[in-house]
Amino acid sequence: MPYSRSISISSRIALALLMMAGAAIPACDARRNEPVARTFVAEPPAVTAAPEPAPLVIDIRPRAEFEREHLRGAVWLDRAEWVAAASADSESQDGWAARIGRAGIDGKSPVVICDGGEMTEAARVWFLLQSHGMQDVRVANGGYPALRAAASADRLVSGPPQPVEPRRFDPPRAKQRGVVGWAKKDDVKAVAQSSAGAAPSGSVRPQVWDARTRGEFEGADLRKNPRGGHVPGAIHLPHADLLDERGMLRPAAELRQMLLTAGFSPDRPIIAHCQSGGRSALATLAAIEAGFGEVSNYYGSFSEWSRDESCPVERSGSGAAAKSSEPATDRPATGGASPSSGGAAREPRRDSEWKQTFDRRWGEALEAEAARDWRRAAEAYEHLSALTPTECLVRYNLARMYAYMDEARPALNALAEAVEYGWCDGIAIVKEPAFARLHNDRDFARAVRRASEISDERQLVYVPPTLDREKPAPVLVAYHDRGGNPQGFMQMWRAAADALGYVVVVNRGCTPLASCGAFTWDISPPAVDGSPGTPLGIDTVGARRAADVGVAMARQHVTVDDERIVLAGVGQGAGAALITAISGGRRYAGALLLSLHLPDADQLRIATEEPGTLRIVLYSGELDRRRESIERVADELGQSGANARFELIPQAGSELPHDWGKRQLDAMRFILRRE
């Protein structure tokens, strides 16, 4: 069946209806790279502060999470039931009208969908609602964690879902259905068959967007499919790239540039797919936000495609359709070591539940390694990579597991990612027994060479692309935690730098940790075997030198505003930043510190230094074992004359809090504010 152009017509009608309803949709030439206003994404502050009648919040998290806490007035929806219904019967308009009505949706009042923060499941429900005629429906950006962070305490309640009064939802005429249409397998097949040649006469060949991971796209990760790989001619842009460091959908203009850079043309339709329709729903939402007007979701996705032998599949590196023998993963080395809490930028929304899950998975991985069950260990590391997407150690371990299973390409892919996220011990890579059979591969040599290059990078500098370099710019010098490195740590600072307009410099610790590609700020005299010995405290001389060098590095890119130089850090790095800041007189504007860790000897120095006019923000998780120590330091700073602010993060430990982006912005505004 040829691809239908009717989606474009329905899209225009739906957009017109939204404009009549007051939605902010700008006039925009789709062929030009112009910012586009949001239309289907609800920002949390607008939802939680909305006057009555507020939008109906549909919460699709697991019921136990909803009962633990939810927004007052929110309606719980059984997402699994809707997913099953969509797979069984996506076309029955009457059935879906009844199902939508049972959720308390009448089609007249605005609706906001929130999930647990992954965004894909909320986008899935958004896609189903809008495709069956719901006009004013949006996705809560960042999910429930972001709504919770923006809500006042009186809006948060607990308890089971309340009974919902069924509403009458009248399905609209077919031409008034959603801006994102349903694509069928035959639509995608027509694209695949024409990918090597010209499009059929009189038609415009759509673009297929593969929103899965690189491992799935290349065929290494089967996800229980009989065949691995991708649709011929598909453009790969992982759904995770659409989200920023806070787990929120990127701004419309940024999404538009991302799609254009990936190779999408605004003049041609887009058909998105993933494994089962959720990630591709988020992709279609992003495309609409970016101003691409003719978009559809192949909801059956690769799960359906791979099971039909008449549907062609390509695998990266092979150039032909192929089957994979066993499931594999494309994600993430030395067994026995655990990632440091500050070693790399991490996904937001980390809490005690996340920590328990991580510890359990890490234990499973080590247990499987000890039993030489490489497949089970690889699966555990894959789960860990989803929990810590930019943790180099997890990816390195996954590379080892693939190598032990003689799966060279997935091993090399994971190794390359480990290096790019900060694994900089080239010697350890060469000596690793698992990689012995990869030594003659050019990609292996490239990874070793890149690791050696990274090991020489003591500072990384990030200058926001929109920064006016003609004006003096503030500078943030950041110190990673013990066991971290600049490459991974940089990720957690960039979004706020983009928003507020300052340069970020990330330093590397003074002392390397053996065979780990990571560093520490310890003074560690060598042990007998040459490895770092027992730490004696923070290397204060090295920490101060790192700040000086960091500012000097920033001066190579911009004119530095010397009155607004800020030091920041996590864990041990926060200790290095604090000691440097309070001993610098009036050189620094302030310090931003998360989960501060100071050895006892270093804590004693605080009372003997003059903080001057420093503005210092200290964050501690409610469950952080160092909480009392951090509070004591905050009190001492206040007594010494510093403008110190201590904030407790509820239900968090020492990990990065789910609302780190918002907290970082608040802290930096406070520190950088001019009196």
N, C-alpha and C positions, 0 to 999 in steps of 0.2 A: 504494500500500500504506500503510495507516495506521501511525502510529508505534506500536511495540510497547512495552508496559509490562514485558516480561519482563526487561529490563535491571535494573530495580530489584530483582527477586527474586534474580538472579544476583549483584548487588552485595552484597546482604545476606548471602548464603551465603558469598561470598568473604571478606567482612569477618569473618564468624564464624570461618572457617577460620584467618584470620590471627591472630585473638585466641587461638585454641587453640594456635597455634604460638608465641605469646608476643609478637606485635607489639603496640606501644603504640598502641591506638586508643581514644580517650576516648568516653564517652557524651556526646552533644552534641545539643541541640535545634537542628535545622538552621534554624529560623526566628529564632534569636537570634544576635546578633553576638558570639560567644564565641570565644576563641582555640582552635585545634584542633591537636592534636599531630601531628607528622610521621609518616607511615606509609610512603611510597614514595620518600623522598629520603634519601640517605645522606650525612651530613656527612663531609668528608675525614678529619678526625682520627680518627673512629670506624672508618673503613675501614683506614687505614694502621697504626693501633695495635691492631687487632683481634687477640686471641689465637688460636692455632690451635684448630680449623680456621678459618682466616680465610675471609671470603666470596670466592667466585670472581669476580675482576675481569675483565670482558669489555671489551676496549679496541677501539673501532670507528674509531679515527683512521686516516688513510691509512697504508699499510704502511710507507712511508719514515719517517714520524714515529715509528711504533712501533719500528722498528729502531734509530732514533737514540737512543731512550730510552723505557723503560716500567717499570712496577712489576714486581718479581720475582714470578713466578708468574702474571702476567696472560696471558690468552688473547686472541690477535688474531682478530677476526671481520671478514669481508669485508662491510661494510655495504652496498655497492652490490649484492651478490648477494642480500641479504635484501630490499632495496628492490624490486629487479626481481621477486623471487618474490612479494612482497606485492601488486604491481600485477597480476601475471599470475594468481595463484591464492591468494586470501586465505582460502578456505574449507576447503581440503583438510587435514583434521586429521592424517591419516596422513603426508602429505608434510611438514607442519610438525613433527610429532613427530620424524621422521627428521632433519630439518634442525637442530632444536634439539639433538638427541642428538649430532650430529656436532660441535657446538660444545663438547662436554664437559659439557653441562648435563643433570643427571638429574632435576631437579625436587625433589630432597630437600635439597640444600645451597643456602645463600643465594647470590644473584648480585647484583653491582653493575655497572652499565653506565657507562662513561665515554667521552666524546667529546673533541673538541679544545677544549671550553669554550663552544661555542655552545649547548649544552643541548638543542637541538631534535632532533638526530640520536640522542642517547642516549634522549630521550623517545620517539622513534619506535620504537627497538628494544624499549624497555620496554613500549610499547603492544602490539607484536606478541607479545612473550613472554607478557605477562599475559593477552592475549586468547586465547592458545592453551593456557592452563592453568598457566603458571608462577606459583606463588603468592608465593614470597619473592624478589622481584626489585625492585631499587631503582635510582635514578639518582644518580650521584655529583654532588653539588652543586658547580657550578663546573668540572666536567670534569677532564681530566688536569692542567691547570695548578694547580688547587686541590689535587689529590691530591699532586702533586709538591711543592708548598709545605709540605704537612703531613707528608711522608714523611721518614724518616731517610735518610742518604746510602747506607746499605747495602741499602736497599730499591729503589734505582734501578739498573737494568741496561740494557745495550744488546745488540743482536743480532737476528737474524731470529726469527720466531715458531717456537716449539717444536712438534713434532707433538702433536696432541691425541688422547687416547684417547676414541673414541666411547663415549657412554653410552646407556643405554636410557631414553628419556623416554616415559612412559606418559601419553597424553592423558587428561585427566579427563573425566567425564561432562559433557554440555553445560551442566548447571545449575551446574557448579563453575568455569566459565570466568570470565574476568577481571572486575574491578570497572568497567572502562571497556569498553563494547560497541562494535560496529561499526554505524554508521548508514549507510543506503543513500540513494541519490539521491531515491527516492520519499518517504522520511521527511522530507527537507528540502523537497521540493516541496509536501508537505501543509502544512508550516508557511508557506511562501511564499504559497500559495493562500488561506490563512486569515488572513494577516497584517492584511488590511483589514477583517475581520469577526470574528464569534465563532468559537470553536473548535467542532469537531463535538460533537454531544451526547454526554455521557458520557465525554469524554476531556479531558485537560489538554494544551493546546498547548505543545510544547517551545519553548525559547529557542535561537535560532541565534547562536552566537558566531563572529564573523569575526576571526581572529587575525592577519590580514595587516597590511601597512603602510597608512597613510592613503591613499597614492597608489593602491594596488591597490583599496582599498575604494571610493574615489571614481571610479575608472575611468581615472585618468591613466596608471597603470602596468599595461600589459597582460600582461607576463610571457609573451609568445608565445601568449596566449589569443586566440581570434577575437573575443571580446567583453570589455569591461571594465565594472567596477561591482561590485555586491554583491547578495546574495539579499535580496529585499524583507522588511523586518521584522528583519533581522539587527542584532545589537548589536556595535559595533566596539570591541574592546579589543586593541591590538597586543601580540603576544607579547613584544616587547622591554620593555614596561612591567612584565612579571612579574619581571624581573631587576633586581637592584640595581646600584650603580655598580661592584661587583666582578665582575659577570656571574654572580651566584649567585641562585637562586630566593629570592624574598622569604619572610619568615616566614609561617606559616599564618594568623595573625591579620591580618597586613597584606594578604595575598592575599584573605582573606574580605572585608575592608572595601573593597578595590579592586573586587571583583566586585559587591558591594552598591551601591557608588557608581555603577558603570557601568550599573546597572539590572537585574542578574540577581536573580531570586527563588529562594530555596532550595526553595520549594514546587513548582517546575516543573522538568522535565528540561532538560538542556543538550545541544545537539548542536554540537560545535566543528568548524570547518573552516578551511583556509588555502588554499594553492595545490596542495600535493601530500601533505598528511598529517603532515608533521614538526612544523611550528609548532603545528598544532592538537593534536598529541599532547602537546606541552608544556602547552597550554591545559587539556587534560583532566586532566593530572597536577596542575596548579595548582588546578583546581576540586575535585578529590578531597582535596588537601591542605587546602583551605579549608573542607571539611566539606559540600560539595554532593554528595549521594549518588547521583543518577541522571544519569550523564554518558556520552556516547558520542562517537566520533570519526567524522566523515564523511571517510573516508580518501581517497576519490576527489577530494574537495574541488573548488575552483573550476576546476581544470584540466578535470575531467569536466563540471561544471555548465555552463561557458561554451560547450562544444561541442554542447550539446543545445538546439536552438532552442525546444523546448517548455518550457525552464526560464526563468522570468522573471528579468530583470536590471534593477536600477536604478542610475543614476549620480547621485552627489551634484551638486546644482546644476541637474540637468535634470528630476528628478522622474519620469522615464520610462526604460524600457529603451532602450538605445542601443548602437551599435557605435562603437568608436574606430578611426580610420583607420591609425594607426601606433603602434608601441610608444613609451611614454614612461616617465618616472620621476617620483617625487614628492619626490625628495631633491635636494638641493643642487646667487661672485662677483667682485672685479676680477681679470681675467686678468693673470698675471705675478707676483702676490704669492703667497707660500706661507704656509700656516698656521704660526704660531709653535708651538714645542713646548710652551709653557705657556699658550696662548691660551684653552683651553677644557678642560672635563672630557672625558676620553676613555675609551673602553672599555678594560678591563684586558687583560692578556695581550699586551702589546706587547713585541716582541723584535726582533732583527736581521732576521728574516724579514719581520715586519710592516713594518719600516722600508723594506726593499727593495721590498715590494709597494706601499707608499704612494708612494715616489719614482717607481716605474715608472708608476703610474696618474696621478700628477700631471704627469709628462712627457707622457703620452698626451693629457691634457686640454689642456695648453698647445699641443701640436702641432696638435691638432684645431681649437682656436680660431684659431690662426694661418692654418690652411687654410680657415677659415670653415665647417668641417664641424660645425655645431651639434649634430646628432644624435649623432655620435660623441663629441663633447665632453661632452654631457649624460650619455651612458652611462659615461664615465670618472668624472665627478663623482658619479654614483650609486654607483659602486664605492667612491669615496673617502668618501662619506657613511656607507657601511656600516663602513668602517674608523675613521671619526671621527664618531660619531653626533651629537655636540653641538658640532661646529666650525662657527661661524657663517659663516666665509669660504667653506667648501665649499658650504653651502646657498645663499649669495648668488650664487656663480658658477653654480650649477645654475639658479637663478631667471633669471639673464641668458640662459642657453642656451634655456630654454623661451620666454622673451620673444622672442628672435631667431627662433624657430620659429613665432611667433604662437599659442602655446599658453598663453592667458592664465591659465586657472584653475590649472594646475600651477605656472606662474611665480609667481602670487600666493601660493599655498600655501608654496612654497619660500622666498619672500621673508619671509613672516610668521614662518616657523620661524627664518630667519636672524636676524631682529630679536629674537625671544624668546631666542635663544642668545647674544645680545650684540652684533649689528651695530647700532651706534648712530650712524652717520653719515647722518643724514637728508638732508643736502645732496648727498652722493654718490649717494644713491638717486634724487633728483630729477634730477640731472645725467646719470645713466647713460643713454646713447643707446638701449640695449636696451629700456628701460622707457618710451620716449616714447609708445607707444600705450596705455599703462596709466594715464596721468595722470588720466583722468576716472573711473576705477573707485573706488568707495568703499573697497574693501579696500586699494587702493594708498595712498589718503590715510590710512587707518588705520595702515598700516605706517610711513609717514613720520612720523606723529604719535607713534607708540609709540617709534620710534627716537630722536626728539627728547627724549622723556621719559626714556629710558634714559641718554642722554648726560648728563643732570643727576644721575644716581644715582651718587654717588662711593663709596658703601658699600652693601653688601647685608648684611643680618643674618639669620641662621637660628637659630631657637630650637626645639630638638626638642619635638615635641608632648607627650611624656611627661615633660618636665623639671619638677621641683618648683620653682615660681617663688618659693616662700616661703623657700627655702634659698639661701645664697650659691652661685653657679655659676661654674665655671671659664670662661675665655674664650680662644678661639683667634683671633688676628688673622692673616689670610693675605694674602700678596703674590703676585700672578700674575707670570708670566714676561714678558719683553719681547714685546710684540705681543698681550698678553692683555686680558681685561676681566673685571669681576666676575661677569657673568651666567653665562658658561660655566665659569669657574673654581670657582664655588661647588659644582658637582656632585661634585667629587672629595673633599670634606670632610664631606658630610652624614651618610654611613652611620656613620662612626666617632663623630661627635657624637651620633647617636641611641644608639649602643651604650654610650658612656661618660658621656653626660649633660653636655655643655658647649655654650656658645653659639659660633657661628662668625660672624666678621665678615670680609668680603672687601673689600679696598680697591681703588680704581682708581689706576692709575699716574699719575705727576705730569704726564707729557708725552704728548699725543696723537700718534699716527702718522697721517700724511696719508692721507685717503681710505681708511681701513681699518677704522674703528670699533674701534680697538684702541689700547693705551696702553703706555708704557714708564716705567721709573724713572730714565731718564737725565737728566743735566743736558745739554740740547741747545740751545745758543744758535741762534736763527733764522738760516737761510741767507739769501742775497740775495733769493730768491723767496718768503720767508716760511715755508717749510717747515722742519721740524726739521733742524738742522745736525749736524755731527759730534759724537757723544756724548763728553762729557768725564769720564764716570764716573757713579756713582749719586748721585742727589739725596738726600743724607743728611738734610738738613733736612726735605724733603718726606716721606721715609720715616718719620722720627720723628713728624712731625705726623700722618701717617696712622694710626700706632699709637695716639696720644692720642685722635684723633677716633673711631677704631674702638672703643676701650674706652668712650668717652662714649656712643656709639650703643648699645652693649650695656646700659649702665646704664638706658637708657630702657625696657628690656624686663624686666630681671632685676636682682636684687641681685648684684653682681659679687664673686667671691672674689678679693680683691686679691693674695693670695699665690699664685694659680695662673692667671696670665695668660701665655699662650704665644704666641710669634710663629712663623710658618711661611711657607715659600715654595718656589717652583720656579725654577730657573735664576737669572736676574737678580733675581727676587723673593726668592729665598733669600738672595742677597747683601744686599738691602735689609733683610730680616728679621734677618740676623746682625749687621749693623752697628748696627741699632737696639737689638738685645738686649744686645750687649756694652757699649754706651755708656749703657745705662739703669741702671747700678748694680744695685740689688736690686729694681728695679721688676718684672722679669719672671722667671718660673719657669724658662724655657728656650726652646729653639728647635728646630723640626723642619725640616730642610733637605734638599731633593731636587735633585740635579744642580746644586750650588752654582756660581754664576758671579760672580766678583769681578774687576773690572779691577785691574791691578797696583797702581795708586795706592790703591785701597781695601783691598787685601790688607795693605798695610803698616800699616794702622791697628790690626790685630788685636793685634799685640804691644804696643801702647802703651795699650790699654784694659784695665780690670780686670773680668774676667768674673764675679768674685764666686762666688756659689753656683749659677750657671747649669747646667742640664742640657741638653746639646745633642746631638742625633742627626743625623748626616750620612749620607745615602745617595748612593752613586754606582754607576752601572752599570759592569760590567766592561769594556764597550766604549766608555764615555764618554770623549771626547777630553780632558775636564777632570779625569779621574780622579786623576792625580798631583797636580794643584793642590789638589784637594779633600782628599786625604790629607795634604798639607803643612799645610793650614789646620787640619785636625783635630789634628795633632801640636802646632801652635803654641797651639791652644786648651788642650790638655791641659797644656802647659808653663806656661801662664798661670794655671792653677788651676781651670779649668772642668771639670766632669764631662762630658767629651766622648766620644761613642761613634760610631765610624766603621763602617759596614757596606757591604760590597761586594755588589752584586746580580749574580749570574751571568748571562751571556749577554744582558745588557741594555745599552742605550746611554743616551741622555739622556731617553728617553721614559718615560712612566708604566709601572712594572713590572706584570706580570700579577697579582702578589700584593700590590698596593699597599694594599688594605684591611687585610690582616693586618699588614703592616709598620707602617702608620699606627697601628693599635691598639696594637701592641707599644711603639712610640715614645711615644705619648701616655700610656700607663700608666706608663712609666719617668719621664717628665717630671712628671706630675701626682702621682706617689706621694709621700705624706707620710712623713717619717722618724719 
